[in-house]
Every structure is written in structure tokens, then in C-alpha cells.
């Protein structure tokens, strides 16, 4: 959904230890999934999503995809880990 896509902004990108995101429409997320470029799920967060930050310090440097899921809708965004 295009509006859902515009509701979420991630920063900094590239990220070093923490990836922050803004949720301008206050969408309630069921979970957030981080995958590598091969599609392997590396992190699935389904609690504590209210602080709008994700610790990515344990990920190796590279390109990752993050999927925000809410009530049957999802949006995938790309980020780079330094």
C-alpha cells in the first residue's frame, strides 16, 4: 500500500549499530522482520516495537531488507549495515 510505504522513514542509512524509524501515522506493527539479500530471515521482532529503534550491531556489514507488518499489510525497505 503506497500510503503505508510513505508512513515509514528509516535513518541513518547506512546504519552502524542502531536503525531508527519514524512511523508518522502511528501504525501498530505486528512484527518487523530483517532478512539478508538471499531472503534468509535473520531477525524477527514482535515485541517492544514502541521505541522505534532496532539494534543491528550484531549484523555483518552488507545490504539487508526490513519488512514492517501491520494488520495484513506489509512494506519492505532496504538498508545498509556499515
C-alpha positions, -999 to 999 in steps of 0.1 A, spaced: 0 0 0 15 33 -11 3 53 19 18 27 43 51 30 24 52 68 30 44 64 67 77 48 75 111 65 73 144 48 84 176 65 94 205 65 94 211 46 62 237 32 62 233 22 99 261 13 123 246 -1 155 211 12 156 185 16 129 158 42 138 125 46 121 97 71 122 61 60 120 43 92 111 8 76 110 14 57 143 8 24 127 8 -5 151 32 -32 138 26 -69 144 62 -76 137 94 -64 119 115 -89 100 151 -84 88 164 -106 60 196 -107 41 198 -103 3 193 -141 -1 160 -139 17 172 -156 49 153 -143 79 179 -130 105 158 -112 130 120 -113 138 109 -87 163 73 -89 176 76 -71 209 90 -38 222 83 -20 189 73 12 205 107 27 209 112 30 171 147 17 171 163 -17 161 197 -29 173 216 -40 142 250 -42 158 251 -80 156 246 -80 118 276 -81 94 283 -53 70 261 -56 39 227 -50 24 195 -60 42 158 -59 38 134 -49 66 97 -58 64 72 -39 85 40 -59 91 7 -45 103 -28 -60 101 -23 -80 69 -3 -52 52 35 -52 48 61 -30 33 97 -39 26 126 -14 27 163 -18 21 190 -6 44 228 -9 45 247 -20 76 282 -5 79 
